[in-house]
Amino acid sequence: QIDDPLLAERMHDLEDLANRLLRIVSGQMGTAATMGLRQDTILVARNLGPAELLEYDRRRLKGVVLEEGSLTAHVTIIARAMDIPILGQVKNVRQTVRENDHLLLNVDDNALYVRPNESMEQEFEAQVELTQKKRAAYTDLRDREPVTRDGTRIDLKINAGLRDDVAMLKLTGADGIGLFRTEFQFLVAAAMPSRSGQLRLYRDVLSAAGDKPVIFRTVDIGGDKPLPYFQANDFKEENPAMGWRALRVGLERDALMKVQARALIEAAAGRKLNIMFPMIAEPWEFDEAKAVFEKQLKFLRDRKKQLPVSIRYGAMLEVPALAECLDLLAKRIDFLSIGTNDLTQFLFAADRSNPKLAERFDWLSPAILRFLRRVAKQADDLGIELSVCGEMGGRPLDALALLAIGFRRLSITPASVGPIKAMVRSIDLVEASAALDGILAEPPHDLRAVLTNWAEQQKVDLG
């Protein structure tokens, strides 16, 4: 047992190395991901990167349990996007669980049962049956409009990143794809995706979406999403989350962005194209990113290529500084989307990959809600089309708070569409807005508990 956290971290690295050496000397050259899972499996690990998770067969991977991890870590976001249950912050789980142990995972209750007895299995099966009934009820909502009791229509889109994700549009009845993470293609590839490969993916996605809009976010790499074949930096960053990542990399390595811009424009020939730039801190960054696309548009136009019917350019508000420039940005952008995952860590100066900070700050805090309410009001005054595409919008109580402070567009995981639609159809927005304004005027110590109590009294469907 090592108490020093730094030495403990190094011991984890040695364990990983030892496991790899054991596989090699035993003739097992690949990992579980590369060799394929032979049966339904729950993966137990200290931590996991987004690229590593994407290597696993999603048909066989039934759950992930991590000693570290956090609610807003990219691996958690990607797992939820793939509809894979994930549980983080499970201390010493690798010392408790043995290879081939029978496990029951209930992420709704933050519970992991190791080597369960018969009564535990029966109780778990009853919970699964109840969950299935809820899902069936949500499926019945697929063709119903997400309209509040007082008649406000809420726009519900889904987040996606893989070709197969687009099928969820029809299954959920969502209004479109509010965030297509183009970096997924880069994360699962062994080498830099070619322009033709990118073009095929984007064209397939647009064709599958039909007349529903798709918002493509330009490649967001770096930080906790490194590419093994692409070095964004010449040096090791002390704080990658606030470093050389996302659009900052794209503008410096403009060949990367030019290739993607051309692929997107060609893929959207004869269609409407929606482009969103991540990690914008100041308006000039948006201008430079848009210029890359406009230059490629001119290149294709001069060669008489078929072009998109129209191109809409948007920005992600993740860096708080951009909120102070909305008046300068309003005439430049066609839409704005708030990424609550990164925004939260920047507002609180809390690295979301740090396990000690993972549960320290709550989305339903006065600081975040007041900040978001101010942005929503200013965007409305400036006529900016505003949405939320972070994990916050996919949790019924948190989504209720977002609607109450002025948001009318949410982009969430496909699995969240049913619960969020049920919540939307059960609330009166006028009442919810008045209630939350009162709560934020004199915030209680536990805002989440107070809002939950109000929602239960109003019979709001929180799933």
N, C-alpha and C positions, 0 to 999 in steps of 0.2 A: 504494500500500500504506500503510495507516494503522495504526500500532502502538498508539496510545492506544485502549483498549477502549470508552471513552465516545464518542469521535469516530467510531469504527468503527460503533457501534450507530446513531448519528445518520445515518451514510452509508447504512446499510441502509434506514432510513426514507425517505431521499431517493430511493433506488433504487426502492422500492415506489411512491412518489409519481410518479416519472418513468415507470414502467411503466404506471401508470393513465392518465397524461396522454397517453402514446403510443397507448393503446387508444382514448381518447376522440377524439383528432384523426384517427385512422384509421377512425373510425366504428364501432369495436367497443366498445359501451357496457357490455357485461357482462363478468364474469369467466369463467374457465373453468368454475367451479362453476355459476354461474347460467345460462350459455349451454349447458351440457351438454358432456360429453366425447364426441368423435366416434369414438374408437377406444380400445382397451385402453391405459391410461396409467399411468405411474409419476410421481407428483408429487414435484418437487424444490423445497424451500423453505428459507429460513433458519429459520423456526419457523412454527407453525400453532396456532390455537386450536381447542378442541373444536367450537364452533359452526361455524367455517369448514369443518372436516372433514365435518361432517354435511350440508353443502350439496352435496357431490359425489355423483354417481351411483355407488353402491357396486357396480353391475354392471360398470362400466367402470374404476373405480379399482382397479388391481392392486397398488399399493404406494405407500409414502410414504418419502421420504428427507429428513432434516432436518439442517441444520448444527448446530442446538442440540438441544433435546429431551432427555428422560431416561426411564428405565425406568418411573418412577412418575408422570410428568406425565399430566394428564387426557387430552390428545390421544392419548398412547400407549395408555392404558387403553381409550379409546373405539375406536381403530383395531383393537385386538385383539378387542374385543367385536363389531366388524363383520367380523372375520376378514380384515382388511386387513394384510398384512405392513408393518411400519414399522421403520425404522432411523434412529437418532439419533446425534448427536455425530460427524457426518461432516464434517470440517473442509474448508472451501473447496470444497465440492461444487458450489456454484453457479458457481464460476469454471471448473470442470472440465467440467461437463455443459452441452451446448448443446441448444437447442430441437430436438425430434424425434430426438435421439440414441437409438440402440438400447441398452437397459439390461437387465442381468440382476441380479436382487436375491435374495440368499440370507440371510435374517435369522438362520437357525440358525447360520451361520458368521460373521455380522456382515460380510458381503461384498457389495460393489456392483461389478459389472463394466461399465465404460463402453466403448462401441463394441467389443464382444468379437469376437475372431477365431473361426474355425470350430472349432478345438480346444477353446476355452473353452465354446462353445455345446454341443458334444458332451458335455463333462464335466458341464455344468449339467443337460442333459437326463437324464443318468444319475442325478444327484442327485434330480431331480424324480421319476424313476421309482421310486427307492428310497423317497422320501417317500410316494408314492402307495401303495406296498405296505404301509408302516407304517400309513397311514390305513385301508386295507382291513382290516388286522388289528385296529385299534381299533374299526372298525365291527362286527366279529364279536363284540366284547365288549358291544355295546349292551344286550343282554338278560341279561347276566350280572351277578350281584350284586357290588358292591365289598366283598368280604370278605377279610380278611387270612389268611395261612396258619394263624395261631393262632385263627381263628374270630371276629374282631371285625368287625362290620358298620360301615362308614363311610358317612355320609350325604353324598352328592354332589349339590349343586344347581348351577344356572347363574346367572350374572349377565346381566341383560337391560336394555333401555331403549327398544326400539322394538317396535311391534306384530308385525312379522315375526319377531322374535327368539323368540317363543313356540314357533314350529314346531320349534325346536331341541330342545325337551323330548323329542319323540318320536324325533328323529333320533339323540340322544345317549343316551337311556334314563336321563336325570337324574331325581333324586327330586323336583324342583320348581324354583322360582325363588327363590333365597336373597337376591337383591338386584335389585329392579326400580327403575332410576334414573328417577324421574318427571321429572327436569329435562330429559331428552332432548327431550320434547315442547315444552318452553319454548325450548330452544336452537335448534330447527329452525323455530320459528314467527316470523313477521314482526311479530306483536302478541301481547299477553298471551292465552294460551289461555282460552277461556270455560269456565264450569262445565259446560255441555252437551258441549263438545269433550273436556274431561277425562273426564267421565262415560263417554262413548262408548269412549274408549281403555281405561279401566280395566275396563269391562264386557267389551270384546272380549278383553282379556288373560285375565281370569278364565274366560271361556267357553272360550277356546282351551286353557287349562291343565287344564280338567276337574277331576278330583278331586285334582290335585297342588297343593300349597300355593304361594302367591305372596306374597312379602314386599315390600311397597311402601315404599320410602324416601321420606319427604316431600322436597319440592323442595330441592335443594342447589345454590344459585346463589351468585355472588360469587367472589372470588378470581380464578382463571384461567377461570371460567365466567360472564363478565358477559353481561347481556342488553341489546341495543341499545335496547330500548323501556322498560327499567326501570332506574332509577338507585337503587342500594342505598345510596349514600353521597353526601354533599354535598361531599366533599373527596377528594383523591387519597391513598390509603393507601401508606405506605412498605413495608409487608409484608402484602399482601392475604391470603396463606395463613393468617395468624394474626389476621385482622381481621374485618370485618363481613360474614359469609357464613353460608350454610346456615341452621341453626335460629335463629341470632341475627337474621338478616333476617326470618325467618318470624314470630318472636315480636313483633318491632317492627312490621312491616307485617302485622298480624294478618288483614287482609282477604284477603291472598294465601293464608294458611293456612286460613282459614275456608272459602273457596271450594273448596280442594283437599279438605279434610276432608269437606265435604258431598258432593262428587263421588264420593269413595272409598266413603263409607257407602252412598250410593244405588246405586252400581255393584255392591256386594257384597250386595245384598238377597237373603236366603235362602241366603247362603253364609258361609263363615268368612273374616274379614278380618284380615290381618296388617299392622301399621303399625310402621315403624321410624324413629326420629328421629335425624338426623345431628348430629355436632359437639356432643354433650352434654359439658359440663365439670363440672357439679354436679347433684345430684338435683333441685333446685328447677326447673331448666330442663325436665327430663323432666315434672315435675308440671304446669308451665304448658302445655306442648305437649299433654299428654294432656287437660287441661281444655278446650282448644279443640275437640278431637274430641268430648268428652263433652257439651259444650254444643250442638254441632250434632246429636249423637245425640238429645238431649232435644227439640230443635226438630222433628226429623222424627218422633219418637215421638208428640209432642203433636198432630201433624197426621195421625196414623194411617197413616204411610208404612211400607211393608215394610222391615224392618231386617235387618242381617246376623245370622246365627245366633249368632255370637260375634265379639268383637274382641280380638285379642292385641296388646299394645303392647310394643315392644322399643326398645333404644337401641344406637347405635353407639359403641364404645369407640375413639376416635381421639385424644382428648385424655388424656394420661397421668394428669392429676389425677383422672379418674373412677375409675381403678383403686384409688385410696385410699378410695373411698366405696362399694365393692361391697356391704359389709355393710348400708349404709343404703339401697342401691338394690334389694337382693335381693327385698324384699317388694312393691316397686312394679312391677317389670318381669316380663314373661313370657319374654323371651329377650334375649340380648346378642350382638352381632356385632362382631368386631374388624376395623376398617379398617386394614390394615397399611400402606397407602400414606401416609396422613396421619400415622399413629402414628409411623412411622419418621422423618419429617421433624421431628416435634415432639420425639421422644426425642433426636435428634442435633443439634437446632437447625440443621437444614440444609434450606433452601428447595429443594424438589424441582424447581422450574423453573429453578434456577440451573445453567447448564451446567458450571460448574467443580466443583459438588458432586454432579453426577449420578451419577458412578461412584465416589465417595469412600467411601461406606458400604455395607456388605453386609447383606442380611437375615440371613444366617447368621453373625451376630456374637454373641459372648457376651452383650453388653448386651441385644440384642433377645430372644434365645432365653431368657435367664434371666428377663427381664421377663414374657414370654408364658407361660413355665412357671409362674411365681408366680400369674398371673391365672387360668390354667387350673385350678390346684389350688384356689385360693380359690373359684372359681365352682363347682367340683365339690362342695366342702364346703358351700356355701350352697344347692346344688340349683338353680343357674342354668343354663338351656339356653344353651350357648355355641357360637359358630361363628366362622369366619374368612371374610370376603368380599373381601379384598384380593388383589392380583396375586400375592402370595407363595404362596398356596395353589394356583396354577395351574402351578407349576414343580415337576417331580417330586422333585428333591432337596430343595427348600425345603419341599414338602408332606410329605415323609418326616420332616423335622425337626419339623414341626408335630404330626404324629401321634405321634411319639416323646415329645413333651413333654406329651401329654394331650388334644389336640384330636381330636374324632370327627366334626365337621361342617365341610365346606368348601363355599363357593360360588365358582365359578370361571367363566372364559369357556367357551362351548360347545366351542371347539376344544381345550380342555385336558382335557375329561372323559375321552376315550379314554386319553391318556397317564397321567393320574392313576389311573384305574381299573386300568390294567395294573400300575402301581407298587404300588398297594394290594394287589393279588392276589399279589404276589411277595414280600411282606415278612412277617416274624414280628415283631409289635409288641413282644413281651416282650424279644426280643433287641435290637431297635432302641432301645427305651427305656433299657435297661441300657448300651448302647454310647454313647448321647448323654449320659447322666448322667455317664459317665466322662470324656467329652470336655469337658463343661462344668465339671467339677470342676477341671481344670487345662487351660484353653483353649490350643490351639496358636495360632501366629501366623496360619496360614491354615486356619481351621476348615472352610471349604468343601472344600478339597483333602483333608483328613483324612476327612471324612464321605463324600466321593465314593469314596475308596479303600476304606473299609469297605463301602459299598454294592456296589461292584464285586466285592469278595471274597465277599459274601453272595449274589451273582447277583441283585441287585435290578434290576428293569426300570426304567431311567432314560430310556428312549426313545432 
